[in-house]
Amino acid sequence: MGGVIDLRSDTVTKPSAAMRRAMAEAEVGDDVYGEDPTVARLQEEAAAAVGFPAALFVPTGTMGNEIAVQLLARRGTEAIVDADSHIYNYELAAMAAGAGVLPRVLRGTRGAPDADEVEIECRPKPYYDAPVSLLLLENTHNHAGGTVLPQSRKAALLDAARRHGVRAHLDGARIFNAATALSESAAAVASGFDSVMFCLSKGLGAPVGSMLCASAELIREARVIRKRLGGGMRQAGVIAAAGLVALRENRERLADDHVRAKRLAEALAATRGFRIDPAEVETNMVIVEVDPPERAEAVIEDLKARGVLAGMMGYGRVRFVTHLDVDDAGIERAIRALRARA
């Protein structure tokens, strides 16, 4: 594969020829009126894929998460979040600005808080302390390096919340990567939550769009909130068609991305100036520590000059993300560029 090897994110993929055909030929209607048949099909298939009764097509994962917080948390309460979670760090304080909800930040391990700490925070409090009304989890976990939340740990966290009547939402932007790594169905990974959001525009390769899945009653409310946020789309079947192709054709191939990420991690571990344990790479993300850390930006610029794009992930950390637009040959080119600069 020639050209630039773009490993900054799995959001950089280009729509396939099949997606472009589907978009051009999509049957459409006005979705604000509930009349777009392609959107309706996407919502039905998305809900079924994660084991929920209903789903709503939204422009972005951030909007899907924000709608979920507004649906599930009471204004003036707290939502438990991991300190490194996407919803806390990269969504512009939307839960506070839009939902009137304060994050209760817990420092977890490998992307999830400790169940005992969640239990403590969820217990009844004096009336002058804000109660917790929502638990927010992320699977896979972006900032932790694409880590997967084990099913047993998920169950313990949900049990801790349920004992105190606290609801739970899953930021499952890359839920199909998690399911692949766990050898589970996406429905099993999503089980136990009141709602789940997943993205069509990351590893699945669609150009735009995410899905919010929940009960039929909650999705009816979610449609109202989406409109209030400016997310009511008209002939959205044009983009939903690409989402259908992504959902139908690109889930099984995610294992290829995981294999390539592991290959890249092993090469980095054997290359001077990088620190990484390949055993900790579980999905399609590789986050490596640069030694010395102040050289991280220089590493990214040097790789760019060699035709390989990567991204910063905090001080001294560089992130590489594998995806369907980078094949085995592309990974080998990236490895040669890393070794040449070392």
C-alpha positions in Angstrom: 0.0 0.0 0.0 1.6 3.3 -1.1 1.2 6.8 0.2 1.0 8.0 3.8 0.5 5.4 6.5 -2.0 7.2 8.8 -2.1 5.6 12.2 -3.3 8.7 14.1 -6.8 7.1 14.7 -9.3 4.7 13.2 -11.5 7.7 12.4 -9.4 8.5 9.3 -10.7 5.7 7.2 -12.2 6.5 3.8 -15.6 5.1 2.8 -15.3 1.9 0.6 -16.7 1.6 -2.9 -19.6 -0.4 -1.4 -20.4 2.4 1.0 -20.3 5.0 -1.8 -22.6 2.9 -3.9 -25.0 2.4 -1.0 -25.0 6.1 -0.3 -25.7 7.0 -3.9 -28.6 4.5 -4.1 -30.1 4.9 -0.6 -33.8 5.1 -0.3 -34.5 8.2 1.8 -37.2 10.2 3.6 -37.4 12.9 6.2 -36.1 11.4 9.4 -37.3 14.2 11.6 -40.8 12.9 10.6 -39.6 9.4 11.1 -39.9 8.6 7.4 -36.4 7.6 6.3 -36.5 3.8 5.7 -32.7 3.4 5.5 -32.3 5.1 8.9 -35.0 2.8 10.3 -33.2 -0.3 9.0 -29.9 0.9 10.5 -31.5 1.5 13.9 -33.1 -1.9 13.9 -29.9 -3.7 13.0 -27.8 -1.6 15.4 -30.1 -2.4 18.3 -30.1 -6.1 17.5 -26.3 -6.1 17.2 -25.9 -5.1 20.9 -29.0 -6.8 22.3 -31.3 -3.8 22.9 -34.9 -3.2 21.8 -34.3 0.2 20.1 -31.7 2.5 18.7 -31.3 6.1 17.6 -28.9 7.3 14.8 -26.9 10.3 16.0 -24.2 12.3 14.2 -21.4 11.7 16.8 -20.5 9.6 19.8 -20.2 12.7 21.9 -23.9 13.5 21.2 -24.9 9.9 21.9 -23.1 10.0 25.3 -24.6 13.4 26.1 -28.1 12.2 25.3 -27.6 9.2 27.5 -26.5 11.4 30.5 -29.6 13.6 30.0 -31.8 10.4 29.9 -30.4 8.6 32.8 -29.0 11.1 35.3 -31.0 13.5 37.4 -30.0 17.2 37.1 -28.0 18.3 40.2 -26.6 14.8 40.8 -23.3 13.2 40.1 -22.1 10.6 37.5 -19.2 8.4 38.3 -16.5 8.5 35.7 -13.0 7.1 35.4 -10.4 9.9 35.5 -9.1 9.0 32.0 -12.4 8.4 30.4 -13.3 10.0 27.1 -16.6 11.4 28.4 -14.7 13.3 31.1 -11.7 14.5 29.2 -12.7 15.0 25.6 -16.4 16.0 25.5 -16.1 19.6 26.6 -17.8 19.1 30.0 -21.0 18.3 28.2 -22.5 16.5 31.2 -22.2 19.7 33.2 -23.1 22.1 30.5 -26.1 20.2 29.0 -27.3 17.8 31.7 -26.5 19.7 34.9 -24.6 16.7 36.1 -21.3 16.8 38.1 -18.6 14.2 37.4 -17.5 12.2 40.4 -14.0 11.3 39.2 -12.4 8.0 40.3 -8.9 7.0 39.5 -9.1 3.5 38.1 -6.8 0.8 36.7 -6.7 0.0 33.0 -9.6 2.3 32.3 -12.2 1.4 35.0 -12.8 2.4 38.6 -12.6 -0.1 41.4 -16.0 -1.7 42.3 -15.5 -1.1 46.0 -15.0 2.6 45.4 -18.1 2.7 43.2 -20.0 1.0 46.0 -18.9 3.6 48.5 -19.8 6.6 46.2 -23.2 5.1 45.4 -24.3 4.7 49.0 -26.9 7.1 50.4 -25.4 10.4 51.5 -26.6 13.3 53.8 -29.1 15.5 52.0 -26.5 18.3 51.6 -24.2 16.0 49.5 -25.0 15.5 45.9 -26.1 11.9 45.3 -24.7 9.7 42.5 -27.4 8.8 39.9 -25.3 7.4 37.0 -22.3 5.1 36.4 -20.4 5.7 33.2 -18.0 3.1 31.8 -15.9 2.9 28.6 -15.1 -0.3 26.6 -12.7 -0.3 24.9 -10.9 2.4 26.8 -9.2 5.0 24.6 -6.8 6.7 26.9 -5.7 3.4 28.6 -4.6 2.1 25.2 -7.6 0.3 23.8 -7.9 -1.9 26.9 -10.9 -4.2 27.4 -13.2 -4.3 30.4 -13.4 -8.0 31.5 -16.9 -9.3 31.9 -16.4 -10.3 35.5 -15.2 -6.8 36.4 -18.1 -5.2 34.5 -20.5 -7.4 36.5 -18.9 -6.3 39.8 -19.2 -2.6 38.8 -22.8 -2.9 37.7 -23.7 -4.8 40.8 -22.2 -2.1 43.0 -24.3 0.6 41.2 -27.5 -1.5 41.1 -27.5 -2.1 44.8 -28.1 1.6 45.3 -30.5 2.3 42.3 -27.8 3.9 40.2 -28.2 3.5 36.4 -25.4 2.7 34.0 -24.4 3.8 30.5 -21.6 2.3 28.4 -19.5 4.5 26.1 -18.9 1.6 23.7 -17.5 3.6 20.9 -15.4 0.6 20.0 -17.6 -2.1 21.5 -17.0 -4.5 18.6 -13.3 -4.3 19.2 -14.0 -5.3 22.8 -16.3 -8.1 21.8 -13.6 -9.4 19.4 -10.9 -9.3 22.0 -13.1 -11.0 24.6 -14.5 -13.6 22.1 -18.0 -12.5 23.2 -20.9 -11.1 21.3 -21.4 -7.4 21.4 -24.7 -8.1 23.1 -22.9 -9.9 25.9 -20.5 -6.9 26.3 -23.4 -4.5 26.4 -25.6 -6.6 28.8 -26.6 -5.0 32.1 -26.4 -1.4 31.0 -29.4 0.9 30.6 -27.9 2.3 27.4 -24.9 1.9 25.1 -23.4 4.1 22.5 -21.2 2.8 19.7 -19.6 4.5 16.7 -19.9 3.5 13.1 -17.1 5.9 12.1 -14.2 4.2 13.9 -13.1 0.6 13.4 -16.2 -0.1 11.3 -15.1 2.4 8.8 -18.2 4.5 8.0 -17.7 8.2 7.2 -20.0 9.5 9.9 -22.5 8.5 12.6 -23.0 6.7 16.0 -25.8 4.7 17.5 -27.5 5.1 20.9 -29.2 1.9 22.0 -31.7 1.5 24.9 -35.3 0.6 25.6 -38.0 1.8 23.3 -39.2 4.2 25.9 -35.8 5.7 26.4 -35.2 6.0 22.7 -38.5 7.9 22.3 -37.2 10.4 24.8 -33.7 10.4 23.2 -35.3 11.5 19.9 -36.6 14.6 21.6 -33.2 15.4 23.2 -31.4 14.8 19.9 -33.7 17.4 18.2 -33.1 19.9 21.1 -29.3 19.5 20.6 -29.7 20.2 16.9 -29.2 16.6 15.8 -32.4 16.1 13.9 -31.4 15.1 10.4 -33.6 15.1 7.3 -32.7 12.7 4.4 -30.2 11.0 6.6 -30.5 7.7 4.8 -27.7 8.9 2.6 -25.2 8.5 5.5 -27.1 5.7 7.3 -26.6 3.6 4.2 -22.8 3.7 4.8 -23.4 2.8 8.4 -25.4 -0.3 7.3 -22.5 -1.5 5.1 -20.1 -0.9 8.0 -22.2 -2.8 10.5 -22.8 -5.7 8.1 -19.4 -6.1 6.6 -16.7 -4.8 8.9 -17.2 -6.4 12.3 -15.6 -9.7 11.5 -12.4 -8.1 10.2 -11.5 -6.2 13.4 -9.4 -9.1 14.5 -7.0 -8.3 11.7 -6.5 -4.8 13.2 -5.7 -6.4 16.6 -3.1 -8.7 15.0 -1.4 -5.7 13.3 -1.4 -3.7 16.5 0.3 -6.5 18.3 2.9 -6.8 15.5 3.6 -3.0 15.8 3.8 -3.2 19.6 6.4 -6.0 19.4 8.5 -4.0 16.9 8.3 -1.0 19.2 9.4 -3.0 22.2 12.5 -4.1 20.3 13.4 -0.6 19.1 15.6 1.7 21.1 13.9 4.8 22.5 10.5 3.2 23.2 9.0 1.5 26.2 5.9 -0.8 25.8 4.7 -4.2 27.0 3.2 -5.9 23.9 1.2 -8.2 26.3 -0.9 -5.1 27.3 -2.0 -4.4 23.7 -5.4 -6.0 23.5 -7.2 -4.4 20.5 -6.2 -1.9 17.8 -4.4 0.8 19.9 -0.7 1.0 20.7 0.4 3.6 23.2 4.1 3.7 23.6 6.3 5.8 26.0 9.1 7.6 24.4 12.5 7.6 26.2 13.3 10.4 27.0 9.7 11.7 27.1 10.5 15.2 25.8 11.4 13.7 22.5 7.8 12.5 21.8 6.9 15.4 19.5 10.2 15.1 17.6 9.4 11.4 17.1 6.0 12.2 15.6 7.6 14.9 13.3 10.3 12.5 12.2 7.8 9.7 11.4 5.7 12.2 9.5 8.7 13.1 7.3 9.0 9.3 6.6 5.4 9.0 5.6 3.9 7.7 8.9 1.4 9.6 10.9 1.0 9.0 14.7 -0.6 11.1 17.5 0.3 12.4 20.9 -1.5 10.8 23.9 -0.2 12.9 26.8 3.3 13.9 27.7 5.9 11.5 26.4 3.3 9.1 25.0 2.7 8.4 21.3 -0.4 6.6 20.0 -0.8 4.4 16.9 -4.2 3.0 15.9 -4.6 0.3 13.3 -7.6 0.2 11.0 -9.0 -1.2 7.7 -7.1 1.3 5.6 -3.7 0.0 6.8 -2.8 -3.5 5.7 0.1 -5.8 6.6 2.4 -4.0 4.1 1.5 -0.6 5.7 2.4 -1.9 9.2 5.8 -3.1 7.9 6.4 0.3 6.3 5.6 1.9 9.7 8.0 -0.5 11.4 10.8 0.3 9.0 10.3 4.0 9.6 10.5 3.5 13.3 13.7 1.6 13.0 15.2 4.0 10.6 14.7 7.0 13.0 16.0 4.9 16.0 
